[in-house]
Amino acid sequence: MRQPLVAGNWKLNGSLESVSALLAGIAAQISTVGATEVAVCPPSVYLQHAGQLLQDTGIVLGAQDCSDQDQGAYTGEVSAAMIREFGCTYVIVGHSERRHIYGESDALVAAKFAQARENALVPILCVGETLDERENGQTEAVIARQLDAVLASSGVEGFGKAVIAYEPVWAIGTGKTATPGQAQQVHAFVRDRLRRQDEGIAGGIRILYGGSMKPENAGALLQENDIDGGLIGGASLKAEDFVAIAASGT
Ligand code: PEP
């Protein structure tokens, strides 16, 4: 039985004041989410502040990205070890905004995944196809390529303590959501690809859906067999919506 996970990706949003208010709002309603694990991923400069506010709430902290490097002359980077030191459990790697806006390659994402694992963080590996790729029938080939890059560098064992998020690029921040059937098909494909290498790891890994998930569509998506939670962007910035999505997972 996989414990559902609902994680909020706050992206480039927030201030000291709004982070405090949002976390207070989520914490006030957290008792309604049942067995679902709830995580938030604020911008890295707010991790320490958020970590202090989350103490004893049961809400878990994550970061939105980490460096592929340990340390050294890499201006602007934040290492997995630093993130770990500030109390994070999770780190998102390979978000489509990083892949498409900042040109992150599959190899770079795989290196970040490895850094996260080496520093006792649980990577949330994002995979997903663009609209063009879907329309050209390339969805599975793209997802396979993105997964295989990580399998090649970290091995299937690397997925023993990891989460995968299927996020169709055409559904992120657009208000368009994959139908439960479309999402389930890709989630099953992802699990099956891991199953070819390790039945136990494939059965245990949580595969989240991300892409315009809202309280109105979360219940139907989360009912699918291979959808184990959500990675939430826009709706995670409203405590009430975020908690309502998490509550639909139980
Ligand atoms: C995301 O960026 O991970 C995401 C799923 O965004 P949204 O929920 O806004 O589509």
Residues whose N, C-alpha, C, O or C-beta is under 5 A from the ligand:
A	BS01	PEP	N9 A171 I172 G173 T174 G210 G211 S212 M213 L231 I232 G233 G234 A235
